[in-house]
Amino acid sequence: MVSTIFTRESHMVIKLPEDSPEASSLEKSPIEISISSSGEYAVNQVGLVNARLDTLVSALEKVNDGDRTQPLVISADASTTHQAVVTAMDAAGQIGFSALSISTKNIVED
């Protein structure tokens, strides 16, 4: 007989975008990670020198003032690679953010 124990761990809560024109009101001003279609990162509209994970972690640590409960929004368009979004989520997880939202940019077609 073989027995196995599975442990489920959760490190962060992810709020996915909803199809609603109304923005939710947050008590604290969120930190925003913007990711361009070419994989370049910006934190609170300040571009980073490279797309390395440690650079992103450093930038997030500088703007969050040690407050791990501050909301964090990852904003990317449809052309952004999945890996770039996962890297941003990894950086947030390494720092210990507990509130993470993913924002999408609407594509307007003519």
Biopython code that builds the backbone (N, CA, C, O; Angstrom):
import numpy as np
from Bio.PDB.StructureBuilder import StructureBuilder

atoms = [
    (1, "MET", "N", (0.845, -1.179, 0.000)),
    (1, "MET", "CA", (0.000, 0.000, 0.000)),
    (1, "MET", "C", (0.894, 1.248, 0.000)),
    (1, "MET", "O", (1.880, 1.320, 0.734)),
    (2, "VAL", "N", (0.540, 2.198, -0.812)),
    (2, "VAL", "CA", (1.267, 3.456, -0.901)),
    (2, "VAL", "C", (0.323, 4.577, -0.499)),
    (2, "VAL", "O", (-0.807, 4.650, -0.981)),
    (3, "SER", "N", (0.786, 5.441, 0.378)),
    (3, "SER", "CA", (-0.056, 6.587, 0.739)),
    (3, "SER", "C", (0.740, 7.870, 0.525)),
    (3, "SER", "O", (1.958, 7.904, 0.696)),
    (4, "THR", "N", (0.030, 8.906, 0.153)),
    (4, "THR", "CA", (0.657, 10.190, -0.129)),
    (4, "THR", "C", (-0.151, 11.296, 0.520)),
    (4, "THR", "O", (-1.380, 11.242, 0.571)),
    (5, "ILE", "N", (0.546, 12.284, 1.009)),
    (5, "ILE", "CA", (-0.122, 13.451, 1.587)),
    (5, "ILE", "C", (0.122, 14.632, 0.660)),
    (5, "ILE", "O", (1.262, 14.926, 0.302)),
    (6, "PHE", "N", (-0.945, 15.301, 0.277)),
    (6, "PHE", "CA", (-0.827, 16.486, -0.560)),
    (6, "PHE", "C", (-1.086, 17.715, 0.295)),
    (6, "PHE", "O", (-2.044, 17.759, 1.068)),
    (7, "THR", "N", (-0.232, 18.701, 0.151)),
    (7, "THR", "CA", (-0.398, 19.949, 0.886)),
    (7, "THR", "C", (-0.681, 21.058, -0.108)),
    (7, "THR", "O", (0.052, 21.227, -1.083)),
    (8, "ARG", "N", (-1.726, 21.803, 0.132)),
    (8, "ARG", "CA", (-2.065, 22.924, -0.734)),
    (8, "ARG", "C", (-1.636, 24.208, -0.046)),
    (8, "ARG", "O", (-2.081, 24.507, 1.062)),
    (9, "GLU", "N", (-0.773, 24.961, -0.705)),
    (9, "GLU", "CA", (-0.303, 26.224, -0.159)),
    (9, "GLU", "C", (-0.729, 27.358, -1.068)),
    (9, "GLU", "O", (-0.752, 27.219, -2.291)),
    (10, "SER", "N", (-1.064, 28.474, -0.458)),
    (10, "SER", "CA", (-1.429, 29.654, -1.231)),
    (10, "SER", "C", (-0.621, 30.827, -0.724)),
    (10, "SER", "O", (-0.662, 31.146, 0.465)),
    (11, "HIS", "N", (0.120, 31.478, -1.622)),
    (11, "HIS", "CA", (0.983, 32.573, -1.213)),
    (11, "HIS", "C", (0.406, 33.938, -1.527)),
    (11, "HIS", "O", (0.769, 34.919, -0.879)),
    (12, "MET", "N", (-0.487, 34.027, -2.508)),
    (12, "MET", "CA", (-1.051, 35.321, -2.852)),
    (12, "MET", "C", (-2.441, 35.134, -3.433)),
    (12, "MET", "O", (-2.776, 34.077, -3.968)),
    (13, "VAL", "N", (-3.236, 36.177, -3.316)),
    (13, "VAL", "CA", (-4.568, 36.190, -3.885)),
    (13, "VAL", "C", (-4.488, 36.956, -5.193)),
    (13, "VAL", "O", (-3.952, 38.063, -5.237)),
    (14, "ILE", "N", (-5.016, 36.374, -6.253)),
    (14, "ILE", "CA", (-4.991, 37.030, -7.555)),
    (14, "ILE", "C", (-6.411, 37.404, -7.938)),
    (14, "ILE", "O", (-7.304, 36.557, -7.960)),
    (15, "LYS", "N", (-6.613, 38.677, -8.238)),
    (15, "LYS", "CA", (-7.914, 39.145, -8.688)),
    (15, "LYS", "C", (-7.837, 39.340, -10.191)),
    (15, "LYS", "O", (-7.116, 40.215, -10.672)),
    (16, "LEU", "N", (-8.575, 38.531, -10.932)),
    (16, "LEU", "CA", (-8.560, 38.615, -12.382)),
    (16, "LEU", "C", (-9.499, 39.719, -12.852)),
    (16, "LEU", "O", (-10.424, 40.092, -12.132)),
    (17, "PRO", "N", (-9.270, 40.245, -14.054)),
    (17, "PRO", "CA", (-10.118, 41.332, -14.542)),
    (17, "PRO", "C", (-11.548, 40.870, -14.749)),
    (17, "PRO", "O", (-11.800, 39.726, -15.128)),
    (18, "GLU", "N", (-12.470, 41.769, -14.495)),
    (18, "GLU", "CA", (-13.883, 41.493, -14.701)),
    (18, "GLU", "C", (-14.376, 42.353, -15.848)),
    (18, "GLU", "O", (-13.816, 43.414, -16.126)),
    (19, "ASP", "N", (-15.414, 41.898, -16.506)),
    (19, "ASP", "CA", (-15.977, 42.645, -17.623)),
    (19, "ASP", "C", (-16.933, 43.698, -17.078)),
    (19, "ASP", "O", (-18.153, 43.536, -17.125)),
    (20, "SER", "N", (-16.359, 44.778, -16.562)),
    (20, "SER", "CA", (-17.151, 45.846, -15.968)),
    (20, "SER", "C", (-16.460, 47.174, -16.216)),
    (20, "SER", "O", (-15.248, 47.286, -16.031)),
    (21, "PRO", "N", (-17.222, 48.191, -16.636)),
    (21, "PRO", "CA", (-16.603, 49.498, -16.867)),
    (21, "PRO", "C", (-16.269, 50.239, -15.583)),
    (21, "PRO", "O", (-15.505, 51.204, -15.598)),
    (22, "GLU", "N", (-16.837, 49.794, -14.480)),
    (22, "GLU", "CA", (-16.607, 50.462, -13.206)),
    (22, "GLU", "C", (-15.322, 49.951, -12.572)),
    (22, "GLU", "O", (-15.102, 48.743, -12.488)),
    (23, "ALA", "N", (-14.481, 50.867, -12.130)),
    (23, "ALA", "CA", (-13.245, 50.482, -11.440)),
    (23, "ALA", "C", (-13.546, 50.280, -9.968)),
    (23, "ALA", "O", (-14.323, 51.027, -9.375)),
    (24, "SER", "N", (-12.931, 49.273, -9.386)),
    (24, "SER", "CA", (-13.131, 49.058, -7.960)),
    (24, "SER", "C", (-12.311, 50.081, -7.188)),
    (24, "SER", "O", (-11.207, 50.447, -7.592)),
    (25, "SER", "N", (-12.858, 50.526, -6.096)),
    (25, "SER", "CA", (-12.126, 51.509, -5.292)),
    (25, "SER", "C", (-11.273, 50.770, -4.279)),
    (25, "SER", "O", (-11.763, 49.904, -3.554)),
    (26, "LEU", "N", (-10.015, 51.110, -4.235)),
    (26, "LEU", "CA", (-9.081, 50.489, -3.308)),
    (26, "LEU", "C", (-8.700, 51.507, -2.252)),
    (26, "LEU", "O", (-8.539, 52.691, -2.551)),
    (27, "GLU", "N", (-8.555, 51.051, -1.021)),
    (27, "GLU", "CA", (-8.206, 51.959, 0.060)),
    (27, "GLU", "C", (-6.811, 52.531, -0.123)),
    (27, "GLU", "O", (-6.588, 53.719, 0.111)),
    (28, "LYS", "N", (-5.880, 51.702, -0.536)),
    (28, "LYS", "CA", (-4.501, 52.140, -0.715)),
    (28, "LYS", "C", (-4.227, 52.313, -2.202)),
    (28, "LYS", "O", (-4.789, 51.604, -3.037)),
    (29, "SER", "N", (-3.368, 53.253, -2.517)),
    (29, "SER", "CA", (-2.990, 53.472, -3.908)),
    (29, "SER", "C", (-2.161, 52.286, -4.391)),
    (29, "SER", "O", (-1.160, 51.938, -3.763)),
    (30, "PRO", "N", (-2.563, 51.660, -5.497)),
    (30, "PRO", "CA", (-1.839, 50.464, -5.943)),
    (30, "PRO", "C", (-0.509, 50.793, -6.614)),
    (30, "PRO", "O", (-0.320, 51.875, -7.170)),
    (31, "ILE", "N", (0.393, 49.840, -6.546)),
    (31, "ILE", "CA", (1.627, 49.883, -7.323)),
    (31, "ILE", "C", (1.289, 49.230, -8.657)),
    (31, "ILE", "O", (0.621, 48.197, -8.691)),
    (32, "GLU", "N", (1.747, 49.827, -9.756)),
    (32, "GLU", "CA", (1.445, 49.254, -11.064)),
    (32, "GLU", "C", (2.717, 48.802, -11.774)),
    (32, "GLU", "O", (3.677, 49.557, -11.925)),
    (33, "ILE", "N", (2.685, 47.547, -12.202)),
    (33, "ILE", "CA", (3.734, 47.030, -13.076)),
    (33, "ILE", "C", (3.135, 47.003, -14.474)),
    (33, "ILE", "O", (2.173, 46.276, -14.725)),
    (34, "SER", "N", (3.693, 47.786, -15.379)),
    (34, "SER", "CA", (3.251, 47.777, -16.774)),
    (34, "SER", "C", (4.254, 46.966, -17.579)),
    (34, "SER", "O", (5.465, 47.091, -17.402)),
    (35, "ILE", "N", (3.724, 46.132, -18.466)),
    (35, "ILE", "CA", (4.589, 45.314, -19.310)),
    (35, "ILE", "C", (4.242, 45.610, -20.763)),
    (35, "ILE", "O", (3.093, 45.453, -21.178)),
    (36, "SER", "N", (5.232, 46.035, -21.531)),
    (36, "SER", "CA", (5.008, 46.341, -22.945)),
    (36, "SER", "C", (4.942, 45.045, -23.750)),
    (36, "SER", "O", (5.287, 43.972, -23.255)),
    (37, "SER", "N", (4.498, 45.165, -24.985)),
    (37, "SER", "CA", (4.410, 43.984, -25.848)),
    (37, "SER", "C", (5.786, 43.375, -26.118)),
    (37, "SER", "O", (5.890, 42.194, -26.451)),
    (38, "SER", "N", (6.846, 44.183, -25.974)),
    (38, "SER", "CA", (8.208, 43.665, -26.179)),
    (38, "SER", "C", (8.837, 43.143, -24.888)),
    (38, "SER", "O", (10.000, 42.738, -24.885)),
    (39, "GLY", "N", (8.065, 43.152, -23.779)),
    (39, "GLY", "CA", (8.557, 42.581, -22.524)),
    (39, "GLY", "C", (9.309, 43.547, -21.635)),
    (39, "GLY", "O", (9.976, 43.123, -20.692)),
    (40, "GLU", "N", (9.216, 44.842, -21.915)),
    (40, "GLU", "CA", (9.867, 45.838, -21.061)),
    (40, "GLU", "C", (8.945, 46.175, -19.894)),
    (40, "GLU", "O", (7.728, 46.273, -20.056)),
    (41, "TYR", "N", (9.542, 46.350, -18.712)),
    (41, "TYR", "CA", (8.781, 46.618, -17.498)),
    (41, "TYR", "C", (8.880, 48.083, -17.095)),
    (41, "TYR", "O", (9.886, 48.748, -17.344)),
    (42, "ALA", "N", (7.807, 48.572, -16.462)),
    (42, "ALA", "CA", (7.807, 49.880, -15.814)),
    (42, "ALA", "C", (7.080, 49.702, -14.491)),
    (42, "ALA", "O", (6.065, 49.009, -14.428)),
    (43, "VAL", "N", (7.587, 50.319, -13.441)),
    (43, "VAL", "CA", (6.936, 50.284, -12.135)),
    (43, "VAL", "C", (6.491, 51.706, -11.828)),
    (43, "VAL", "O", (7.305, 52.627, -11.756)),
    (44, "ASN", "N", (5.179, 51.870, -11.647)),
    (44, "ASN", "CA", (4.588, 53.202, -11.452)),
    (44, "ASN", "C", (5.059, 54.175, -12.530)),
    (44, "ASN", "O", (5.447, 55.306, -12.236)),
    (45, "GLN", "N", (5.019, 53.726, -13.759)),
    (45, "GLN", "CA", (5.338, 54.507, -14.963)),
    (45, "GLN", "C", (6.812, 54.891, -15.092)),
    (45, "GLN", "O", (7.150, 55.765, -15.890)),
    (46, "VAL", "N", (7.684, 54.257, -14.327)),
    (46, "VAL", "CA", (9.125, 54.484, -14.447)),
    (46, "VAL", "C", (9.734, 53.225, -15.069)),
    (46, "VAL", "O", (9.698, 52.147, -14.476)),
    (47, "GLY", "N", (10.293, 53.380, -16.272)),
    (47, "GLY", "CA", (10.865, 52.244, -16.984)),
    (47, "GLY", "C", (12.080, 51.666, -16.272)),
    (47, "GLY", "O", (12.847, 52.392, -15.640)),
    (48, "LEU", "N", (12.246, 50.351, -16.381)),
    (48, "LEU", "CA", (13.393, 49.672, -15.780)),
    (48, "LEU", "C", (14.499, 49.513, -16.821)),
    (48, "LEU", "O", (14.229, 49.487, -18.021)),
    (49, "VAL", "N", (15.731, 49.409, -16.362)),
    (49, "VAL", "CA", (16.879, 49.337, -17.269)),
    (49, "VAL", "C", (16.966, 48.008, -18.016)),
    (49, "VAL", "O", (17.578, 47.932, -19.081)),
    (50, "ASN", "N", (16.350, 46.956, -17.456)),
    (50, "ASN", "CA", (16.326, 45.657, -18.128)),
    (50, "ASN", "C", (15.117, 44.872, -17.633)),
    (50, "ASN", "O", (14.384, 45.338, -16.761)),
    (51, "ALA", "N", (14.911, 43.698, -18.183)),
    (51, "ALA", "CA", (13.744, 42.883, -17.841)),
    (51, "ALA", "C", (14.099, 41.720, -16.924)),
    (51, "ALA", "O", (13.384, 40.718, -16.892)),
    (52, "ARG", "N", (15.185, 41.842, -16.184)),
    (52, "ARG", "CA", (15.597, 40.775, -15.269)),
    (52, "ARG", "C", (14.727, 40.769, -14.018)),
    (52, "ARG", "O", (14.260, 41.812, -13.561)),
    (53, "LEU", "N", (14.520, 39.582, -13.478)),
    (53, "LEU", "CA", (13.709, 39.412, -12.280)),
    (53, "LEU", "C", (14.264, 40.214, -11.109)),
    (53, "LEU", "O", (13.498, 40.876, -10.409)),
    (54, "ASP", "N", (15.564, 40.172, -10.878)),
    (54, "ASP", "CA", (16.137, 40.883, -9.734)),
    (54, "ASP", "C", (15.983, 42.403, -9.865)),
    (54, "ASP", "O", (15.851, 43.094, -8.855)),
    (55, "THR", "N", (15.997, 42.924, -11.082)),
    (55, "THR", "CA", (15.774, 44.359, -11.296)),
    (55, "THR", "C", (14.341, 44.726, -10.940)),
    (55, "THR", "O", (14.099, 45.757, -10.313)),
    (56, "LEU", "N", (13.392, 43.887, -11.339)),
    (56, "LEU", "CA", (11.981, 44.127, -11.029)),
    (56, "LEU", "C", (11.736, 44.037, -9.526)),
    (56, "LEU", "O", (11.019, 44.866, -8.966)),
    (57, "VAL", "N", (12.322, 43.044, -8.869)),
    (57, "VAL", "CA", (12.190, 42.909, -7.410)),
    (57, "VAL", "C", (12.728, 44.157, -6.719)),
    (57, "VAL", "O", (12.094, 44.681, -5.804)),
    (58, "SER", "N", (13.879, 44.629, -7.145)),
    (58, "SER", "CA", (14.493, 45.838, -6.565)),
    (58, "SER", "C", (13.587, 47.051, -6.714)),
    (58, "SER", "O", (13.396, 47.813, -5.767)),
    (59, "ALA", "N", (13.031, 47.227, -7.911)),
    (59, "ALA", "CA", (12.147, 48.370, -8.166)),
    (59, "ALA", "C", (10.896, 48.305, -7.295)),
    (59, "ALA", "O", (10.446, 49.329, -6.781)),
    (60, "LEU", "N", (10.335, 47.114, -7.125)),
    (60, "LEU", "CA", (9.141, 46.963, -6.286)),
    (60, "LEU", "C", (9.454, 47.245, -4.822)),
    (60, "LEU", "O", (8.656, 47.873, -4.125)),
    (61, "GLU", "N", (10.602, 46.787, -4.355)),
    (61, "GLU", "CA", (10.987, 47.037, -2.963)),
    (61, "GLU", "C", (11.163, 48.528, -2.692)),
    (61, "GLU", "O", (10.871, 48.995, -1.591)),
    (62, "LYS", "N", (11.638, 49.277, -3.687)),
    (62, "LYS", "CA", (11.846, 50.715, -3.507)),
    (62, "LYS", "C", (10.539, 51.488, -3.386)),
    (62, "LYS", "O", (10.478, 52.492, -2.676)),
    (63, "VAL", "N", (9.492, 51.033, -4.071)),
    (63, "VAL", "CA", (8.241, 51.802, -4.072)),
    (63, "VAL", "C", (7.214, 51.344, -3.041)),
    (63, "VAL", "O", (6.237, 52.055, -2.807)),
    (64, "ASN", "N", (7.398, 50.194, -2.425)),
    (64, "ASN", "CA", (6.337, 49.713, -1.533)),
    (64, "ASN", "C", (6.520, 50.075, -0.067)),
    (64, "ASN", "O", (5.622, 49.802, 0.729)),
    (65, "ASP", "N", (7.620, 50.666, 0.322)),
    (65, "ASP", "CA", (7.847, 51.120, 1.697)),
    (65, "ASP", "C", (7.615, 50.028, 2.738)),
    (65, "ASP", "O", (7.203, 50.323, 3.860)),
    (66, "GLY", "N", (7.872, 48.781, 2.383)),
    (66, "GLY", "CA", (7.721, 47.678, 3.325)),
    (66, "GLY", "C", (6.289, 47.241, 3.570)),
    (66, "GLY", "O", (6.048, 46.359, 4.394)),
    (67, "ASP", "N", (5.330, 47.840, 2.870)),
    (67, "ASP", "CA", (3.918, 47.511, 3.053)),
    (67, "ASP", "C", (3.524, 46.396, 2.094)),
    (67, "ASP", "O", (3.256, 46.651, 0.920)),
    (68, "ARG", "N", (3.490, 45.164, 2.587)),
    (68, "ARG", "CA", (3.173, 44.006, 1.752)),
    (68, "ARG", "C", (1.676, 43.873, 1.472)),
    (68, "ARG", "O", (1.270, 43.030, 0.672)),
    (69, "THR", "N", (0.845, 44.706, 2.128)),
    (69, "THR", "CA", (-0.593, 44.648, 1.891)),
    (69, "THR", "C", (-1.037, 45.639, 0.825)),
    (69, "THR", "O", (-2.206, 45.654, 0.439)),
    (70, "GLN", "N", (-0.120, 46.461, 0.348)),
    (70, "GLN", "CA", (-0.452, 47.436, -0.688)),
    (70, "GLN", "C", (-0.857, 46.696, -1.964)),
    (70, "GLN", "O", (-0.180, 45.752, -2.370)),
    (71, "PRO", "N", (-1.956, 47.117, -2.601)),
    (71, "PRO", "CA", (-2.390, 46.435, -3.826)),
    (71, "PRO", "C", (-1.351, 46.571, -4.940)),
    (71, "PRO", "O", (-0.683, 47.598, -5.061)),
    (72, "LEU", "N", (-1.230, 45.534, -5.737)),
    (72, "LEU", "CA", (-0.299, 45.517, -6.858)),
    (72, "LEU", "C", (-1.080, 45.147, -8.110)),
    (72, "LEU", "O", (-1.799, 44.148, -8.126)),
    (73, "VAL", "N", (-0.940, 45.952, -9.160)),
    (73, "VAL", "CA", (-1.633, 45.707, -10.422)),
    (73, "VAL", "C", (-0.596, 45.421, -11.500)),
    (73, "VAL", "O", (0.336, 46.198, -11.702)),
    (74, "ILE", "N", (-0.769, 44.304, -12.183)),
    (74, "ILE", "CA", (0.067, 43.982, -13.336)),
    (74, "ILE", "C", (-0.762, 44.289, -14.570)),
    (74, "ILE", "O", (-1.831, 43.713, -14.769)),
    (75, "SER", "N", (-0.264, 45.198, -15.397)),
    (75, "SER", "CA", (-0.990, 45.640, -16.578)),
    (75, "SER", "C", (-0.228, 45.231, -17.834)),
    (75, "SER", "O", (0.940, 45.578, -18.004)),
    (76, "ALA", "N", (-0.905, 44.489, -18.711)),
    (76, "ALA", "CA", (-0.265, 44.010, -19.938)),
    (76, "ALA", "C", (-1.300, 43.962, -21.058)),
    (76, "ALA", "O", (-2.498, 43.835, -20.805)),
    (77, "ASP", "N", (-0.825, 44.065, -22.298)),
    (77, "ASP", "CA", (-1.754, 43.943, -23.420)),
    (77, "ASP", "C", (-1.710, 42.529, -24.000)),
    (77, "ASP", "O", (-0.962, 41.675, -23.526)),
    (78, "ALA", "N", (-2.509, 42.300, -25.015)),
    (78, "ALA", "CA", (-2.633, 40.956, -25.583)),
    (78, "ALA", "C", (-1.338, 40.453, -26.212)),
    (78, "ALA", "O", (-1.154, 39.244, -26.351)),
    (79, "SER", "N", (-0.450, 41.347, -26.589)),
    (79, "SER", "CA", (0.804, 40.946, -27.238)),
    (79, "SER", "C", (1.909, 40.595, -26.251)),
    (79, "SER", "O", (2.941, 40.054, -26.647)),
    (80, "THR", "N", (1.708, 40.892, -24.986)),
    (80, "THR", "CA", (2.718, 40.606, -23.963)),
    (80, "THR", "C", (2.829, 39.096, -23.771)),
    (80, "THR", "O", (1.818, 38.396, -23.716)),
    (81, "THR", "N", (4.053, 38.601, -23.671)),
    (81, "THR", "CA", (4.222, 37.156, -23.497)),
    (81, "THR", "C", (3.755, 36.716, -22.109)),
    (81, "THR", "O", (3.793, 37.474, -21.140)),
    (82, "HIS", "N", (3.322, 35.485, -22.058)),
    (82, "HIS", "CA", (2.903, 34.887, -20.789)),
    (82, "HIS", "C", (4.069, 34.897, -19.801)),
    (82, "HIS", "O", (3.877, 35.158, -18.614)),
    (83, "GLN", "N", (5.268, 34.615, -20.288)),
    (83, "GLN", "CA", (6.451, 34.576, -19.422)),
    (83, "GLN", "C", (6.697, 35.918, -18.745)),
    (83, "GLN", "O", (7.081, 35.948, -17.576)),
    (84, "ALA", "N", (6.485, 37.024, -19.446)),
    (84, "ALA", "CA", (6.698, 38.348, -18.852)),
    (84, "ALA", "C", (5.731, 38.583, -17.694)),
    (84, "ALA", "O", (6.108, 39.159, -16.673)),
    (85, "VAL", "N", (4.488, 38.139, -17.852)),
    (85, "VAL", "CA", (3.497, 38.282, -16.780)),
    (85, "VAL", "C", (3.859, 37.372, -15.607)),
    (85, "VAL", "O", (3.758, 37.782, -14.450)),
    (86, "VAL", "N", (4.275, 36.151, -15.894)),
    (86, "VAL", "CA", (4.675, 35.214, -14.835)),
    (86, "VAL", "C", (5.884, 35.756, -14.072)),
    (86, "VAL", "O", (5.954, 35.608, -12.852)),
    (87, "THR", "N", (6.827, 36.375, -14.761)),
    (87, "THR", "CA", (7.988, 36.974, -14.099)),
    (87, "THR", "C", (7.547, 38.073, -13.138)),
    (87, "THR", "O", (8.066, 38.168, -12.025)),
    (88, "ALA", "N", (6.595, 38.903, -13.556)),
    (88, "ALA", "CA", (6.072, 39.956, -12.676)),
    (88, "ALA", "C", (5.382, 39.347, -11.457)),
    (88, "ALA", "O", (5.535, 39.845, -10.342)),
    (89, "MET", "N", (4.627, 38.275, -11.668)),
    (89, "MET", "CA", (3.969, 37.599, -10.551)),
    (89, "MET", "C", (5.001, 36.981, -9.613)),
    (89, "MET", "O", (4.825, 37.011, -8.395)),
    (90, "ASP", "N", (6.061, 36.427, -10.161)),
    (90, "ASP", "CA", (7.133, 35.841, -9.356)),
    (90, "ASP", "C", (7.797, 36.910, -8.492)),
    (90, "ASP", "O", (8.060, 36.680, -7.311)),
    (91, "ALA", "N", (8.066, 38.071, -9.072)),
    (91, "ALA", "CA", (8.670, 39.176, -8.311)),
    (91, "ALA", "C", (7.761, 39.584, -7.156)),
    (91, "ALA", "O", (8.231, 39.792, -6.038)),
    (92, "ALA", "N", (6.469, 39.697, -7.422)),
    (92, "ALA", "CA", (5.510, 40.062, -6.377)),
    (92, "ALA", "C", (5.487, 39.008, -5.275)),
    (92, "ALA", "O", (5.434, 39.343, -4.092)),
    (93, "GLY", "N", (5.526, 37.745, -5.662)),
    (93, "GLY", "CA", (5.526, 36.656, -4.688)),
    (93, "GLY", "C", (6.784, 36.628, -3.843)),
    (93, "GLY", "O", (6.718, 36.346, -2.647)),
    (94, "GLN", "N", (7.930, 36.915, -4.444)),
    (94, "GLN", "CA", (9.189, 36.925, -3.693)),
    (94, "GLN", "C", (9.191, 38.002, -2.618)),
    (94, "GLN", "O", (9.757, 37.812, -1.542)),
    (95, "ILE", "N", (8.564, 39.121, -2.908)),
    (95, "ILE", "CA", (8.521, 40.220, -1.942)),
    (95, "ILE", "C", (7.458, 39.970, -0.878)),
    (95, "ILE", "O", (7.591, 40.434, 0.254)),
    (96, "GLY", "N", (6.408, 39.240, -1.236)),
    (96, "GLY", "CA", (5.372, 38.915, -0.266)),
    (96, "GLY", "C", (4.099, 39.721, -0.399)),
    (96, "GLY", "O", (3.354, 39.854, 0.572)),
    (97, "PHE", "N", (3.828, 40.264, -1.578)),
    (97, "PHE", "CA", (2.573, 40.993, -1.776)),
    (97, "PHE", "C", (1.399, 40.048, -1.579)),
    (97, "PHE", "O", (1.439, 38.897, -2.016)),
    (98, "SER", "N", (0.354, 40.538, -0.919)),
    (98, "SER", "CA", (-0.800, 39.689, -0.645)),
    (98, "SER", "C", (-2.006, 40.040, -1.503)),
    (98, "SER", "O", (-2.974, 39.279, -1.527)),
    (99, "ALA", "N", (-1.980, 41.167, -2.207)),
    (99, "ALA", "CA", (-3.099, 41.568, -3.063)),
    (99, "ALA", "C", (-2.566, 41.857, -4.460)),
    (99, "ALA", "O", (-1.835, 42.825, -4.668)),
    (100, "LEU", "N", (-2.935, 41.014, -5.409)),
    (100, "LEU", "CA", (-2.436, 41.133, -6.775)),
    (100, "LEU", "C", (-3.602, 41.117, -7.746)),
    (100, "LEU", "O", (-4.451, 40.227, -7.693)),
    (101, "SER", "N", (-3.643, 42.107, -8.637)),
    (101, "SER", "CA", (-4.659, 42.156, -9.688)),
    (101, "SER", "C", (-3.966, 42.148, -11.038)),
    (101, "SER", "O", (-2.845, 42.636, -11.182)),
    (102, "ILE", "N", (-4.648, 41.591, -12.016)),
    (102, "ILE", "CA", (-4.130, 41.609, -13.375)),
    (102, "ILE", "C", (-5.086, 42.434, -14.214)),
    (102, "ILE", "O", (-6.283, 42.154, -14.274)),
    (103, "SER", "N", (-4.545, 43.455, -14.861)),
    (103, "SER", "CA", (-5.340, 44.363, -15.674)),
    (103, "SER", "C", (-4.998, 44.131, -17.134)),
    (103, "SER", "O", (-3.831, 43.974, -17.493)),
    (104, "THR", "N", (-6.022, 44.112, -17.969)),
    (104, "THR", "CA", (-5.788, 43.951, -19.399)),
    (104, "THR", "C", (-6.103, 45.250, -20.113)),
    (104, "THR", "O", (-6.923, 46.045, -19.652)),
    (105, "LYS", "N", (-5.454, 45.454, -21.227)),
    (105, "LYS", "CA", (-5.718, 46.638, -22.046)),
    (105, "LYS", "C", (-6.614, 46.216, -23.195)),
    (105, "LYS", "O", (-6.337, 45.241, -23.892)),
    (106, "ASN", "N", (-7.698, 46.968, -23.383)),
    (106, "ASN", "CA", (-8.625, 46.655, -24.465)),
    (106, "ASN", "C", (-8.003, 46.970, -25.814)),
    (106, "ASN", "O", (-7.324, 47.984, -25.975)),
    (107, "ILE", "N", (-8.238, 46.101, -26.772)),
    (107, "ILE", "CA", (-7.768, 46.319, -28.131)),
    (107, "ILE", "C", (-8.944, 46.842, -28.938)),
    (107, "ILE", "O", (-9.996, 46.206, -29.006)),
    (108, "VAL", "N", (-8.759, 48.002, -29.545)),
    (108, "VAL", "CA", (-9.819, 48.613, -30.342)),
    (108, "VAL", "C", (-9.610, 48.218, -31.793)),
    (108, "VAL", "O", (-8.556, 48.471, -32.377)),
    (109, "GLU", "N", (-10.634, 47.593, -32.364)),
    (109, "GLU", "CA", (-10.551, 47.183, -33.763)),
    (109, "GLU", "C", (-11.454, 48.076, -34.587)),
    (109, "GLU", "O", (-12.580, 48.373, -34.187)),
    (110, "ASP", "N", (-10.959, 48.505, -35.741)),
    (110, "ASP", "CA", (-11.759, 49.362, -36.628)),
    (110, "ASP", "C", (-12.519, 48.541, -37.632)),
    (110, "ASP", "O", (-13.244, 49.094, -38.459)),
]
sb = StructureBuilder()
sb.init_structure("model")
sb.init_model(0)
sb.init_chain("A")
sb.init_seg("    ")
for serial, (resi, resn, name, xyz) in enumerate(atoms, 1):
    if name == "N":
        sb.init_residue(resn, " ", resi, " ")
    sb.init_atom(name, np.array(xyz, "f"), 0.0, 1.0, " ", f" {name:<3s}", serial, name[0])
structure = sb.get_structure()
